[in-house]
Amino acid sequence: MQLMSIEDLAVYLGDSKRTVYKYIASGDCPPYVRISTKNIKFDRADVDAWLESKKVYPGPGGKRMSDSTVVDRAKAALRAAVGRRKLPRTPRAQAVLERAQTQACEDGFDLVGTEHILCGIVSVTDCLGARILKNLGVAPSKCYQRYEQLCKPSDKTGAGKAELAEDVDKVILCACEQATEWGHKYFGAEHLLTGILLAGVGAGFAILSDLGVSLEGVREETAKLVVCEPQTDQ
């Protein structure tokens, strides 16, 4: 079970916390666990099931479109959302993304996955993402070891330039949402690290989970290093 707070759900849905509270008040929301009056948690699986139930299939009689059409439209919508919400990246975030692409090509992958973003973070040793992991007791060698075990890099170098996988688009979108929530006008390596955990997809998320890195832990450590002021709804 992967639990999400109201703040996490707001970021995941691209809504404000106020909107999420309206969903809860109306009863039209995913099932949730009420730990206390002010502590409500959602299971990621329940959230995804709730979103699935909200799908509308346009067309004659409202029939379901072919799987390929649904996938293509979903990818287009995701990339459009990333484009709309993307913040300027810091030089270190750019270095992380470039290193991730290099890592993917060197290991014979045609797509840059969340695991390559994680490798990029730990390889740019002066970025905040790498510092946060170090402060949490996660050495770069541990990340690389789990990466090699899970992803089994090939000896064959990938041809050309590796493209960003859909999972990475989700990570960047979540990174920008987290940066906005913290009042930042940019996204850096620390936001990419948080984005991997928020998106909850790919081998990068699996590696962090295996190493005991949690979203709450990364957020707490980030707040020790940079000012993170939650944005209030107007």
C-alpha positions as CSV (number, residue, x, y, z in Angstrom):
1,M,0.0,0.0,0.0
2,Q,1.4,3.4,-1.0
3,L,-0.3,6.1,1.1
4,M,-0.7,9.7,-0.1
5,S,-1.5,12.7,2.0
6,I,-4.0,15.3,0.8
7,E,-1.1,17.4,-0.3
8,D,0.3,14.4,-2.3
9,L,-3.1,13.8,-3.9
10,A,-3.4,17.5,-4.9
11,V,-0.1,17.4,-6.6
12,Y,-0.9,14.0,-8.2
13,L,-4.2,15.4,-9.6
14,G,-2.9,18.8,-10.5
15,D,-5.5,20.4,-8.2
16,S,-5.3,22.6,-5.1
17,K,-5.8,21.3,-1.6
18,R,-9.0,23.3,-1.4
19,T,-10.3,21.3,-4.5
20,V,-9.4,18.0,-2.9
21,Y,-11.3,19.0,0.3
22,K,-14.3,19.8,-1.9
23,Y,-14.1,16.3,-3.4
24,I,-14.1,14.8,0.1
25,A,-17.0,17.0,1.3
26,S,-19.1,16.0,-1.7
27,G,-18.3,12.3,-1.2
28,D,-17.0,12.1,-4.8
29,C,-13.5,11.1,-4.0
30,P,-11.3,8.0,-3.7
31,P,-11.7,5.8,-0.5
32,Y,-9.5,7.1,2.3
33,V,-8.1,6.2,5.7
34,R,-9.0,8.6,8.4
35,I,-6.1,8.3,10.9
36,S,-7.3,11.3,12.8
37,T,-9.6,14.3,12.2
38,K,-6.8,16.2,10.4
39,N,-4.8,13.2,9.1
40,I,-6.4,11.6,6.0
41,K,-4.5,9.2,3.7
42,F,-5.3,7.8,0.3
43,D,-4.1,4.5,-1.1
44,R,-2.5,5.1,-4.5
45,A,-4.2,2.1,-6.0
46,D,-7.6,3.5,-4.9
47,V,-6.8,6.8,-6.4
48,D,-5.9,5.3,-9.8
49,A,-9.1,3.1,-9.7
50,W,-11.2,6.3,-9.0
51,L,-9.5,8.1,-11.9
52,E,-10.2,5.1,-14.1
53,S,-13.9,5.3,-13.2
54,K,-13.9,9.0,-14.3
55,K,-12.8,8.3,-17.9
56,V,-15.2,9.4,-20.6
57,Y,-14.9,7.8,-24.0
58,P,-16.1,10.3,-26.7
59,G,-17.5,9.0,-30.0
60,P,-20.7,7.4,-31.3
61,G,-22.6,5.9,-28.4
62,G,-19.8,6.7,-26.1
63,K,-18.0,3.5,-27.1
64,R,-14.6,2.7,-25.8
65,M,-11.8,3.8,-28.2
66,S,-9.1,1.3,-29.2
67,D,-6.3,0.8,-26.7
68,S,-3.8,2.3,-29.1
69,T,-5.9,5.5,-29.5
70,V,-6.4,5.8,-25.7
71,V,-2.6,5.4,-25.1
72,D,-1.7,7.9,-27.8
73,R,-4.1,10.5,-26.5
74,A,-3.0,9.9,-22.9
75,K,0.6,10.4,-23.9
76,A,-0.3,13.6,-25.8
77,A,-2.3,14.9,-22.9
78,L,0.6,14.2,-20.5
79,R,3.2,15.9,-22.6
80,A,0.9,18.9,-23.0
81,A,0.5,19.0,-19.2
82,V,4.2,18.8,-18.7
83,G,4.7,21.7,-21.2
84,R,2.1,23.9,-19.5
85,R,3.4,23.4,-16.0
86,K,7.1,23.1,-16.6
87,L,9.3,25.6,-14.7
88,P,12.8,26.6,-15.7
89,R,15.4,24.1,-14.6
90,T,18.5,24.9,-12.7
91,P,21.9,24.1,-14.2
92,R,22.3,21.1,-11.9
93,A,18.9,19.8,-12.9
94,Q,20.0,20.1,-16.6
95,A,23.2,18.3,-15.7
96,V,21.2,15.5,-14.1
97,L,19.0,15.1,-17.2
98,E,22.0,15.1,-19.5
99,R,23.8,12.6,-17.3
100,A,20.7,10.4,-17.2
101,Q,20.6,10.4,-21.0
102,T,24.2,9.5,-21.2
103,Q,23.8,6.7,-18.7
104,A,20.9,5.3,-20.8
105,C,22.8,5.4,-24.0
106,E,26.0,3.9,-22.4
107,D,23.9,1.0,-21.0
108,G,22.1,0.2,-24.3
109,F,18.7,1.7,-23.5
110,D,16.7,3.6,-26.1
111,L,14.6,5.3,-23.5
112,V,15.6,7.4,-20.4
113,G,13.8,5.9,-17.4
114,T,13.3,7.0,-13.8
115,E,16.3,4.8,-12.9
116,H,18.5,6.9,-15.2
117,I,17.3,10.1,-13.6
118,L,18.2,8.6,-10.2
119,C,21.7,7.7,-11.5
120,G,22.0,11.2,-12.9
121,I,21.2,12.7,-9.5
122,V,23.8,10.7,-7.6
123,S,26.4,11.3,-10.3
124,V,26.1,15.1,-10.1
125,T,27.6,15.0,-6.6
126,D,27.2,18.8,-5.9
127,C,23.5,18.9,-6.5
128,L,21.0,19.0,-3.7
129,G,19.4,15.7,-4.7
130,A,22.7,13.9,-4.2
131,R,23.3,15.7,-0.9
132,I,19.8,14.8,0.4
133,L,20.4,11.1,-0.4
134,K,23.8,11.3,1.3
135,N,22.2,12.8,4.4
136,L,19.6,10.0,4.4
137,G,22.5,7.5,4.5
138,V,22.2,6.4,0.8
139,A,25.5,6.1,-0.9
140,P,25.8,6.4,-4.7
141,S,27.3,2.8,-4.8
142,K,24.1,1.4,-3.3
143,C,22.0,3.1,-6.0
144,Y,24.2,1.9,-8.8
145,Q,24.2,-1.6,-7.4
146,R,20.4,-1.8,-7.3
147,Y,20.3,-0.2,-10.7
148,E,22.5,-3.0,-12.2
149,Q,20.5,-5.7,-10.4
150,L,17.1,-4.4,-11.6
151,C,17.9,-3.1,-15.0
152,K,20.7,-5.4,-16.2
153,P,22.6,-2.9,-18.4
154,S,23.7,-4.2,-21.8
155,D,27.3,-4.1,-23.1
156,K,25.9,-2.7,-26.3
157,T,25.8,1.1,-26.5
158,G,22.4,2.5,-27.5
159,A,22.2,4.1,-31.0
160,G,21.7,7.8,-31.2
161,K,20.0,9.9,-28.6
162,A,17.8,8.2,-25.9
163,E,14.3,9.7,-25.6
164,L,12.6,10.5,-22.4
165,A,10.2,7.8,-21.3
166,E,6.6,8.6,-20.4
167,D,7.5,7.9,-16.7
168,V,10.1,10.6,-16.8
169,D,7.5,13.1,-18.1
170,K,5.5,12.2,-15.0
171,V,8.5,12.8,-12.8
172,I,9.2,16.2,-14.3
173,L,5.5,17.1,-14.0
174,C,5.5,16.1,-10.3
175,A,8.8,17.9,-9.7
176,C,7.3,21.1,-11.1
177,E,4.2,20.6,-9.0
178,Q,6.3,20.1,-5.8
179,A,8.5,23.1,-6.6
180,T,5.3,25.3,-7.0
181,E,3.9,24.0,-3.8
182,W,7.1,25.0,-2.0
183,G,7.0,28.4,-3.6
184,H,10.0,27.8,-5.9
185,K,10.1,29.4,-9.4
186,Y,12.4,26.7,-10.7
187,F,13.0,23.0,-10.5
188,G,16.3,21.4,-9.4
189,A,17.7,18.0,-8.7
190,E,16.0,18.0,-5.3
191,H,12.6,18.4,-7.0
192,L,13.5,15.6,-9.5
193,L,14.2,13.3,-6.6
194,T,10.9,14.2,-5.0
195,G,9.2,13.8,-8.4
196,I,10.4,10.2,-8.7
197,L,8.8,9.4,-5.3
198,L,5.6,11.4,-6.1
199,A,5.2,9.8,-9.5
200,G,5.7,6.3,-8.0
201,V,6.6,4.7,-11.3
202,G,9.6,3.0,-12.9
203,A,12.7,1.3,-11.6
204,G,14.0,4.6,-10.1
205,F,11.0,4.5,-7.6
206,A,11.6,0.8,-7.0
207,I,15.3,1.5,-6.2
208,L,14.5,4.3,-3.7
209,S,11.9,2.2,-2.1
210,D,14.3,-0.7,-1.7
211,L,16.8,1.6,-0.1
212,G,14.3,2.9,2.4
213,V,14.0,6.4,0.9
214,S,10.5,7.8,1.6
215,L,8.8,10.9,0.2
216,E,8.4,12.3,3.7
217,G,12.1,11.8,4.5
218,V,13.2,13.6,1.3
219,R,10.8,16.4,1.9
220,E,12.0,16.9,5.5
221,E,15.6,16.8,4.4
222,T,15.0,19.3,1.6
223,A,13.4,21.7,4.1
224,K,16.6,21.7,6.1
225,L,18.6,22.8,3.1
226,V,16.3,25.2,1.3
227,V,13.3,27.4,2.2
228,C,10.1,25.5,1.4
229,E,7.1,27.7,2.0
230,P,3.8,26.1,1.1
231,Q,1.6,28.2,-1.2
232,T,-1.7,29.2,0.2
233,D,-4.9,29.1,-1.9
234,Q,-6.2,32.5,-2.8
